[in-house]
Structure formats: C-alpha cells, structure tokens
Amino acid sequence: MTPEQTDRLRLYVDLLKKWQKTINLVGKNTLEDAWDRHILDSAQLSAHIPQHATLLDIGSGAGFPGLVLAILRPDISVTLVESDTRKCVFMQTVARETHCGNVTVLNDRVESVSPQVAYDVISARALASLENLLTLSAPFRTKNPALFCLFLKGKSAEEELSAAQNRFSFEITKYPSHTNPDACLLHLSRIESC
C-alpha cells in the first residue's frame, strides 16, 4: 500500500464515519475499528485478483470490498452493485473524493443486472450464504466460464461450504483471514451446478 493509497483510504474512513451518522452503512460496533474491520479485511483480496481484471462486487453496501480494491488496484475495473440508493450515493461520493476512475456503481439488485460484461472475478462480503452467492453469480459464469469468486466468510464457512456442495461443484482454496482468526477468504473456481 503506497502512502497515497493510505491517504485515500483514510479519507474513505472519514467519509464513512461522517455518513454513518445519517445512514446505517456498517455495524455501529465496527465503526471505531473501521480500518481493520473494513479496510484491511477488504484489502486482503487484492493479491488474489489478476492484473487488469474486471471485478463485480455484489451487495456492495458501503463499498466493501470493491471500493477498497478499486483504490488499491487502479489497473482493475470495478463494478459495484447495491440496491440501496443512499448507499450508492455514498459509494459514488467516495469514488469521486478518492479519485477512483475505475469504478461503476449500479443501483440495482444483482438478480436484475444483465451479464453484458464478461467479468473475471465476483466478490462479496457479508451478503448471503455461499449457496445463495453461487446462485446469484450463475448468469455471470455463463458469460465467462473462467470467472472465479472471492468471498469473505466468518465462523459458518465450513457449514456453508457443505450446504453449497449439495447444489454446486467447484474447486476451492481457503485462505485464513489476515484480520479475524475466525474468518477466511474463499477462492472458488470451475463452478458448476450439480
């Protein structure tokens, strides 16, 4: 992380704290530790994304992890999908204030997004169960069968993996979280419905 990126991410946290007063962007108990809980947690995906990739971040909320990745990786193209209009306005503000030219914000439900772009990577954090995430990503896998998914998961990761394997086959690499000993990053590829 360069000093310039650190400054841009600090501005992001400042905006998060300012907007949190009127919009529920993140859990209140996570706001004081926003750097570790949200910024660094999201940043750990960066090393797993190929150069010049197209990333679709679904259920972006306050922009985690997609907006953090856009700041850290100006070489990638990031599309953020969020159904809450207020959160979309927040993400557009952060993107503008932090000078992210590689970001598109879609104010829509992911189920309604037409897979016109062949995304390389889908990311999500605190959105849905793994089984539901794989269901939501299915139309995008049709557009690009080489697409892979990066999902941050907590204590229930093993249970979610077992449930998802009843409906999907996939290759998985599980990485321990850098920020939470009870969490992990799931890298799923070659995803197919059973």
N, C-alpha and C positions, 0 to 999 in steps of 0.2 A: 504494500500500500504506500503510495507516494504521499509526501506532505500535502500536495494539492488535493488528492483524493480524501485524505483525512479531514482537511478543512471543509470540503464539500459534504462529507458525511456528518460532520459536526453541525453544519448548517441544517442538514436534514433532521437531526435530532432536535435542534432548536425549534424548527417548524413543527415537528411532531408534538413537542410539549406545548407550544402556543395553540395549535389547533385542537389538541386533546381537551382543552377547556370547554369547547363548544360541540365537538364531535367525538364520539367514542371510537377512537382509532385503534387502540390497543388496550389490553387489560390494565387497569389502574395500578395494580401491584407490580407491573413490569416497567412502568414509565421511568422510575428513578434509576433503574439499571438498564436503560434502553440501549446503551452502547453494546453491552454483552448479550442481552436477551434478544435484541432485534438486529442490530447492525452486524456484529461478528457472527451471530448464528446464521444470518443470510449469506455473509461473505464466504463462508466455507464451501459454498457451491462453486465458486469461481474457478477453482483448479480443475473441476470436472467438465468444464464447457470448452469445446474446441474453438480454435480461432475462427472469427468471422461467422459464428453460428447465428441462427435465428432462434430466439427463445420466446416461448409463450408461457407467461406466468398466469395461472388461473386462480381466481378468487384472491386477487392481489391485496385487498383490504387497504392497508396504509402503505403498500408498496414493498412488502417483504415476501420473498427475497428479490423479486425482479428489479425494483428500482435501485437497490443496493448494487446488484450485479451490473446494471447499466452505468453506474458511476465508476465502478472498479474496472469494467471491461468496455471501453469505448469502441472496441472492434466488433462487438456483437450488436445485433438488432433485437430490441426487447419490445414485446407487445404485452401490455398489462390488461387483464380482463377483470372487471369488477362491476357488479350490478348496482351498488350504492352510489348514486350520483355525487353525494357530498365527498365520499372518499375519492372518487375520480377527480373532482376539482382539487382536492388536496394533493393527489399524485401529480396532476398537471402543474400545480404551483411548485412542488418540489423539483420536478424535472426542469422547469423554467429557471428557478432560482439557482439550481446547481449546474446549469448549462449542459443538460443531457439532450443532445440532438438525436440520440439513437433510440428514443422511446416513443411508442404509440400507446395511448390509453383508450381502451374500448369500454364504454359504459353499457354493459350488456351482461346477460347470463352466459356462461360458457356454452350451455346447451344450444344457444341461439347463434353462436358465432359460426359462420360458414368457413370451412377449412380451405380458403383460397390460397393461402401461403403454405409452402411445404416447410413447416418448422422442423428444426433439428432436435430441439430439446423442449420438454414441458416441465415446468417446475410448479410446486405448490407447497404451502406451509400452513398448517392449522386450518385446512379447508374441509376435508371429508375423509372417510375411511379409505384405505388403499383400494378396496374393491370398487368403490364409487369413483375414485380418481381414475382408475383404469377404464372404467365405463365412459367417463367424461372425455378421456383422451382418445377413444376409439376412432372418431371421424378424422382426427389429425394423423393417426397412424396409417389410415388408408391413403392419405395424400403423400406420406413419406414413410414407407415401411422401416426405414433405418432410424426413425425417431426413437429417442430414449427419454426416460423420465427421471427426474431428480426430486425426490420427496423427502422432506424433513419429518421425522416421526418421533414420537415420545415412547413412553413405557409400554404402550399397547402394540408396538411394532410387530412383535412375533405373532400375536393373535391376529393382527390384520393381514400379515403375510399368509398365514394358514387359511384364513377365510378367502382371500383373493385367489389362492391356488385352486380353489374349487371351481372357479369360473375362468381363470386365465392361466396360460403357461408363459413363463418368462425366465430370462437369465437375470440373476440378481447379484449385486455386490453390495455388501452392507459395511458402511464406514462408521466408526464411533464419532459422536458429535464432539467438536472441539470446545463447545460451550456448556454442555449438560451431560453428566455421566449417565443419565437415564434415557438419553435420546440417541438418534442415529440418522444418518443420511442413507437413503435407499437409492441405488442406481439400477434402474430396470431397463432391460433392452430385450429385443426379439419377443415382443409381447404379442400374444395371440389369444383369441377366445377359445375356450375348450369346447 
